[in-house]
Amino acid sequence: MRRSGRVRRRSPEHRDQGARAGLTLPWTPFAHEVEEPKRGAAFQKPMAVKLGVFKPVTVYPFYEAATAAQWGQTPREAMAESGELWSSYSSVASQNPMPG
């Protein structure tokens, strides 16, 4: 909430003050009060983990190969097209005045 130009943030102290006052505040639970989100291998199918193909770097090549095959491209043609795309991206990025 905003008061006099400042942003007031909720905190454990505010929650505790509310509890002491007999109030239940309608806030989303703090992260330490909820189950840890699944990440990495825990989020994937067991077979993908077993085969070691659960990270983007190992999954994206499957999509690239499948789309190239669907579009009737040879691996060499698909790589050439990707090279052209990335070259144009690089050209645009080189004109960006903001430092990386």
N, C-alpha and C positions, 0 to 999 in steps of 0.2 A: 504494500500500500504506500501511497505517496503523501507525505505531509511536509509542508514548507520546503519543497524542492528536494527533499531527501527521500531516498528509497529505504523503507524499513524492511528488514529481512526477518523472517521467522527464525527461531533458534531453539535449541533444547531448553534454554533458560525461559523463553516465553511459554513453551509448552508446560514446563514445570510450574510456572506462575499460574497458568490457567488451571492446572490440576489442583493446586493448593486452593484456588478460588472455587473449586467444585465445577469447573467448566471442562467440557470435552471439545477441543478445537477441531474443526473439520479440515484438517491438513492431511496431505499425502504423507504416509509414514516415511521416516528418515531411512536412509539406505541401510543402516546397521540393524534396522528392525524388520527387514524383508530378506527373503531368500536371495542368495548370491546368484546373479544372472549366469546363465550358461554361456561359455565362451569357447572358442577353438574346438578342439576335438570333442568336448562334452556336448556340443551343440549339433554334431554331425551324426550321420548314420554309421553304425558300427562297421559296415563293409568299407565305407569311404576311409575311415580311420585305419582299418586293417591294410588297405591298399596304399595308404599315404597320400590320398587325393582329397584333402579337406580344406586346403588353403587356396586362396585365389590363384596364387602362382602355379599351382598344380591342376586347378580346375579349368581356368580360362583356355588353356590350349585345346581342351576337348571341344569347347564351343567354337574356337577358331577353326579347328579341323572340320567339324560338322558343318559349319556355315559355308566354308570353302567348297566342300564336297557338294552341298545342296546347290550352290551357285555354279557348279561345274568348273571350278578353278583347280588347276594343279597346285601343289604346294608352292612351287616357284612363283606362279601368278599371284597367289594369295599373299606371299611375302612381299612381292613387288608393290601390290596395292597398299598393303600396310605401310610400307616404306614411304610411299607417296603421301599418304594421310599424315603420318608422323612428321614428315618433312614440312608440310604446310602448317601443322601445329607449331613446330619449332620456329618457323618463320614469323608467325604471329607473336609467339612468346618473346622472341628477341626484340620486338618493337615495344614491349611493355616497359613503361618508365619506372615501374615499381621494382625495387630490389627483391630478389628471391628470398 
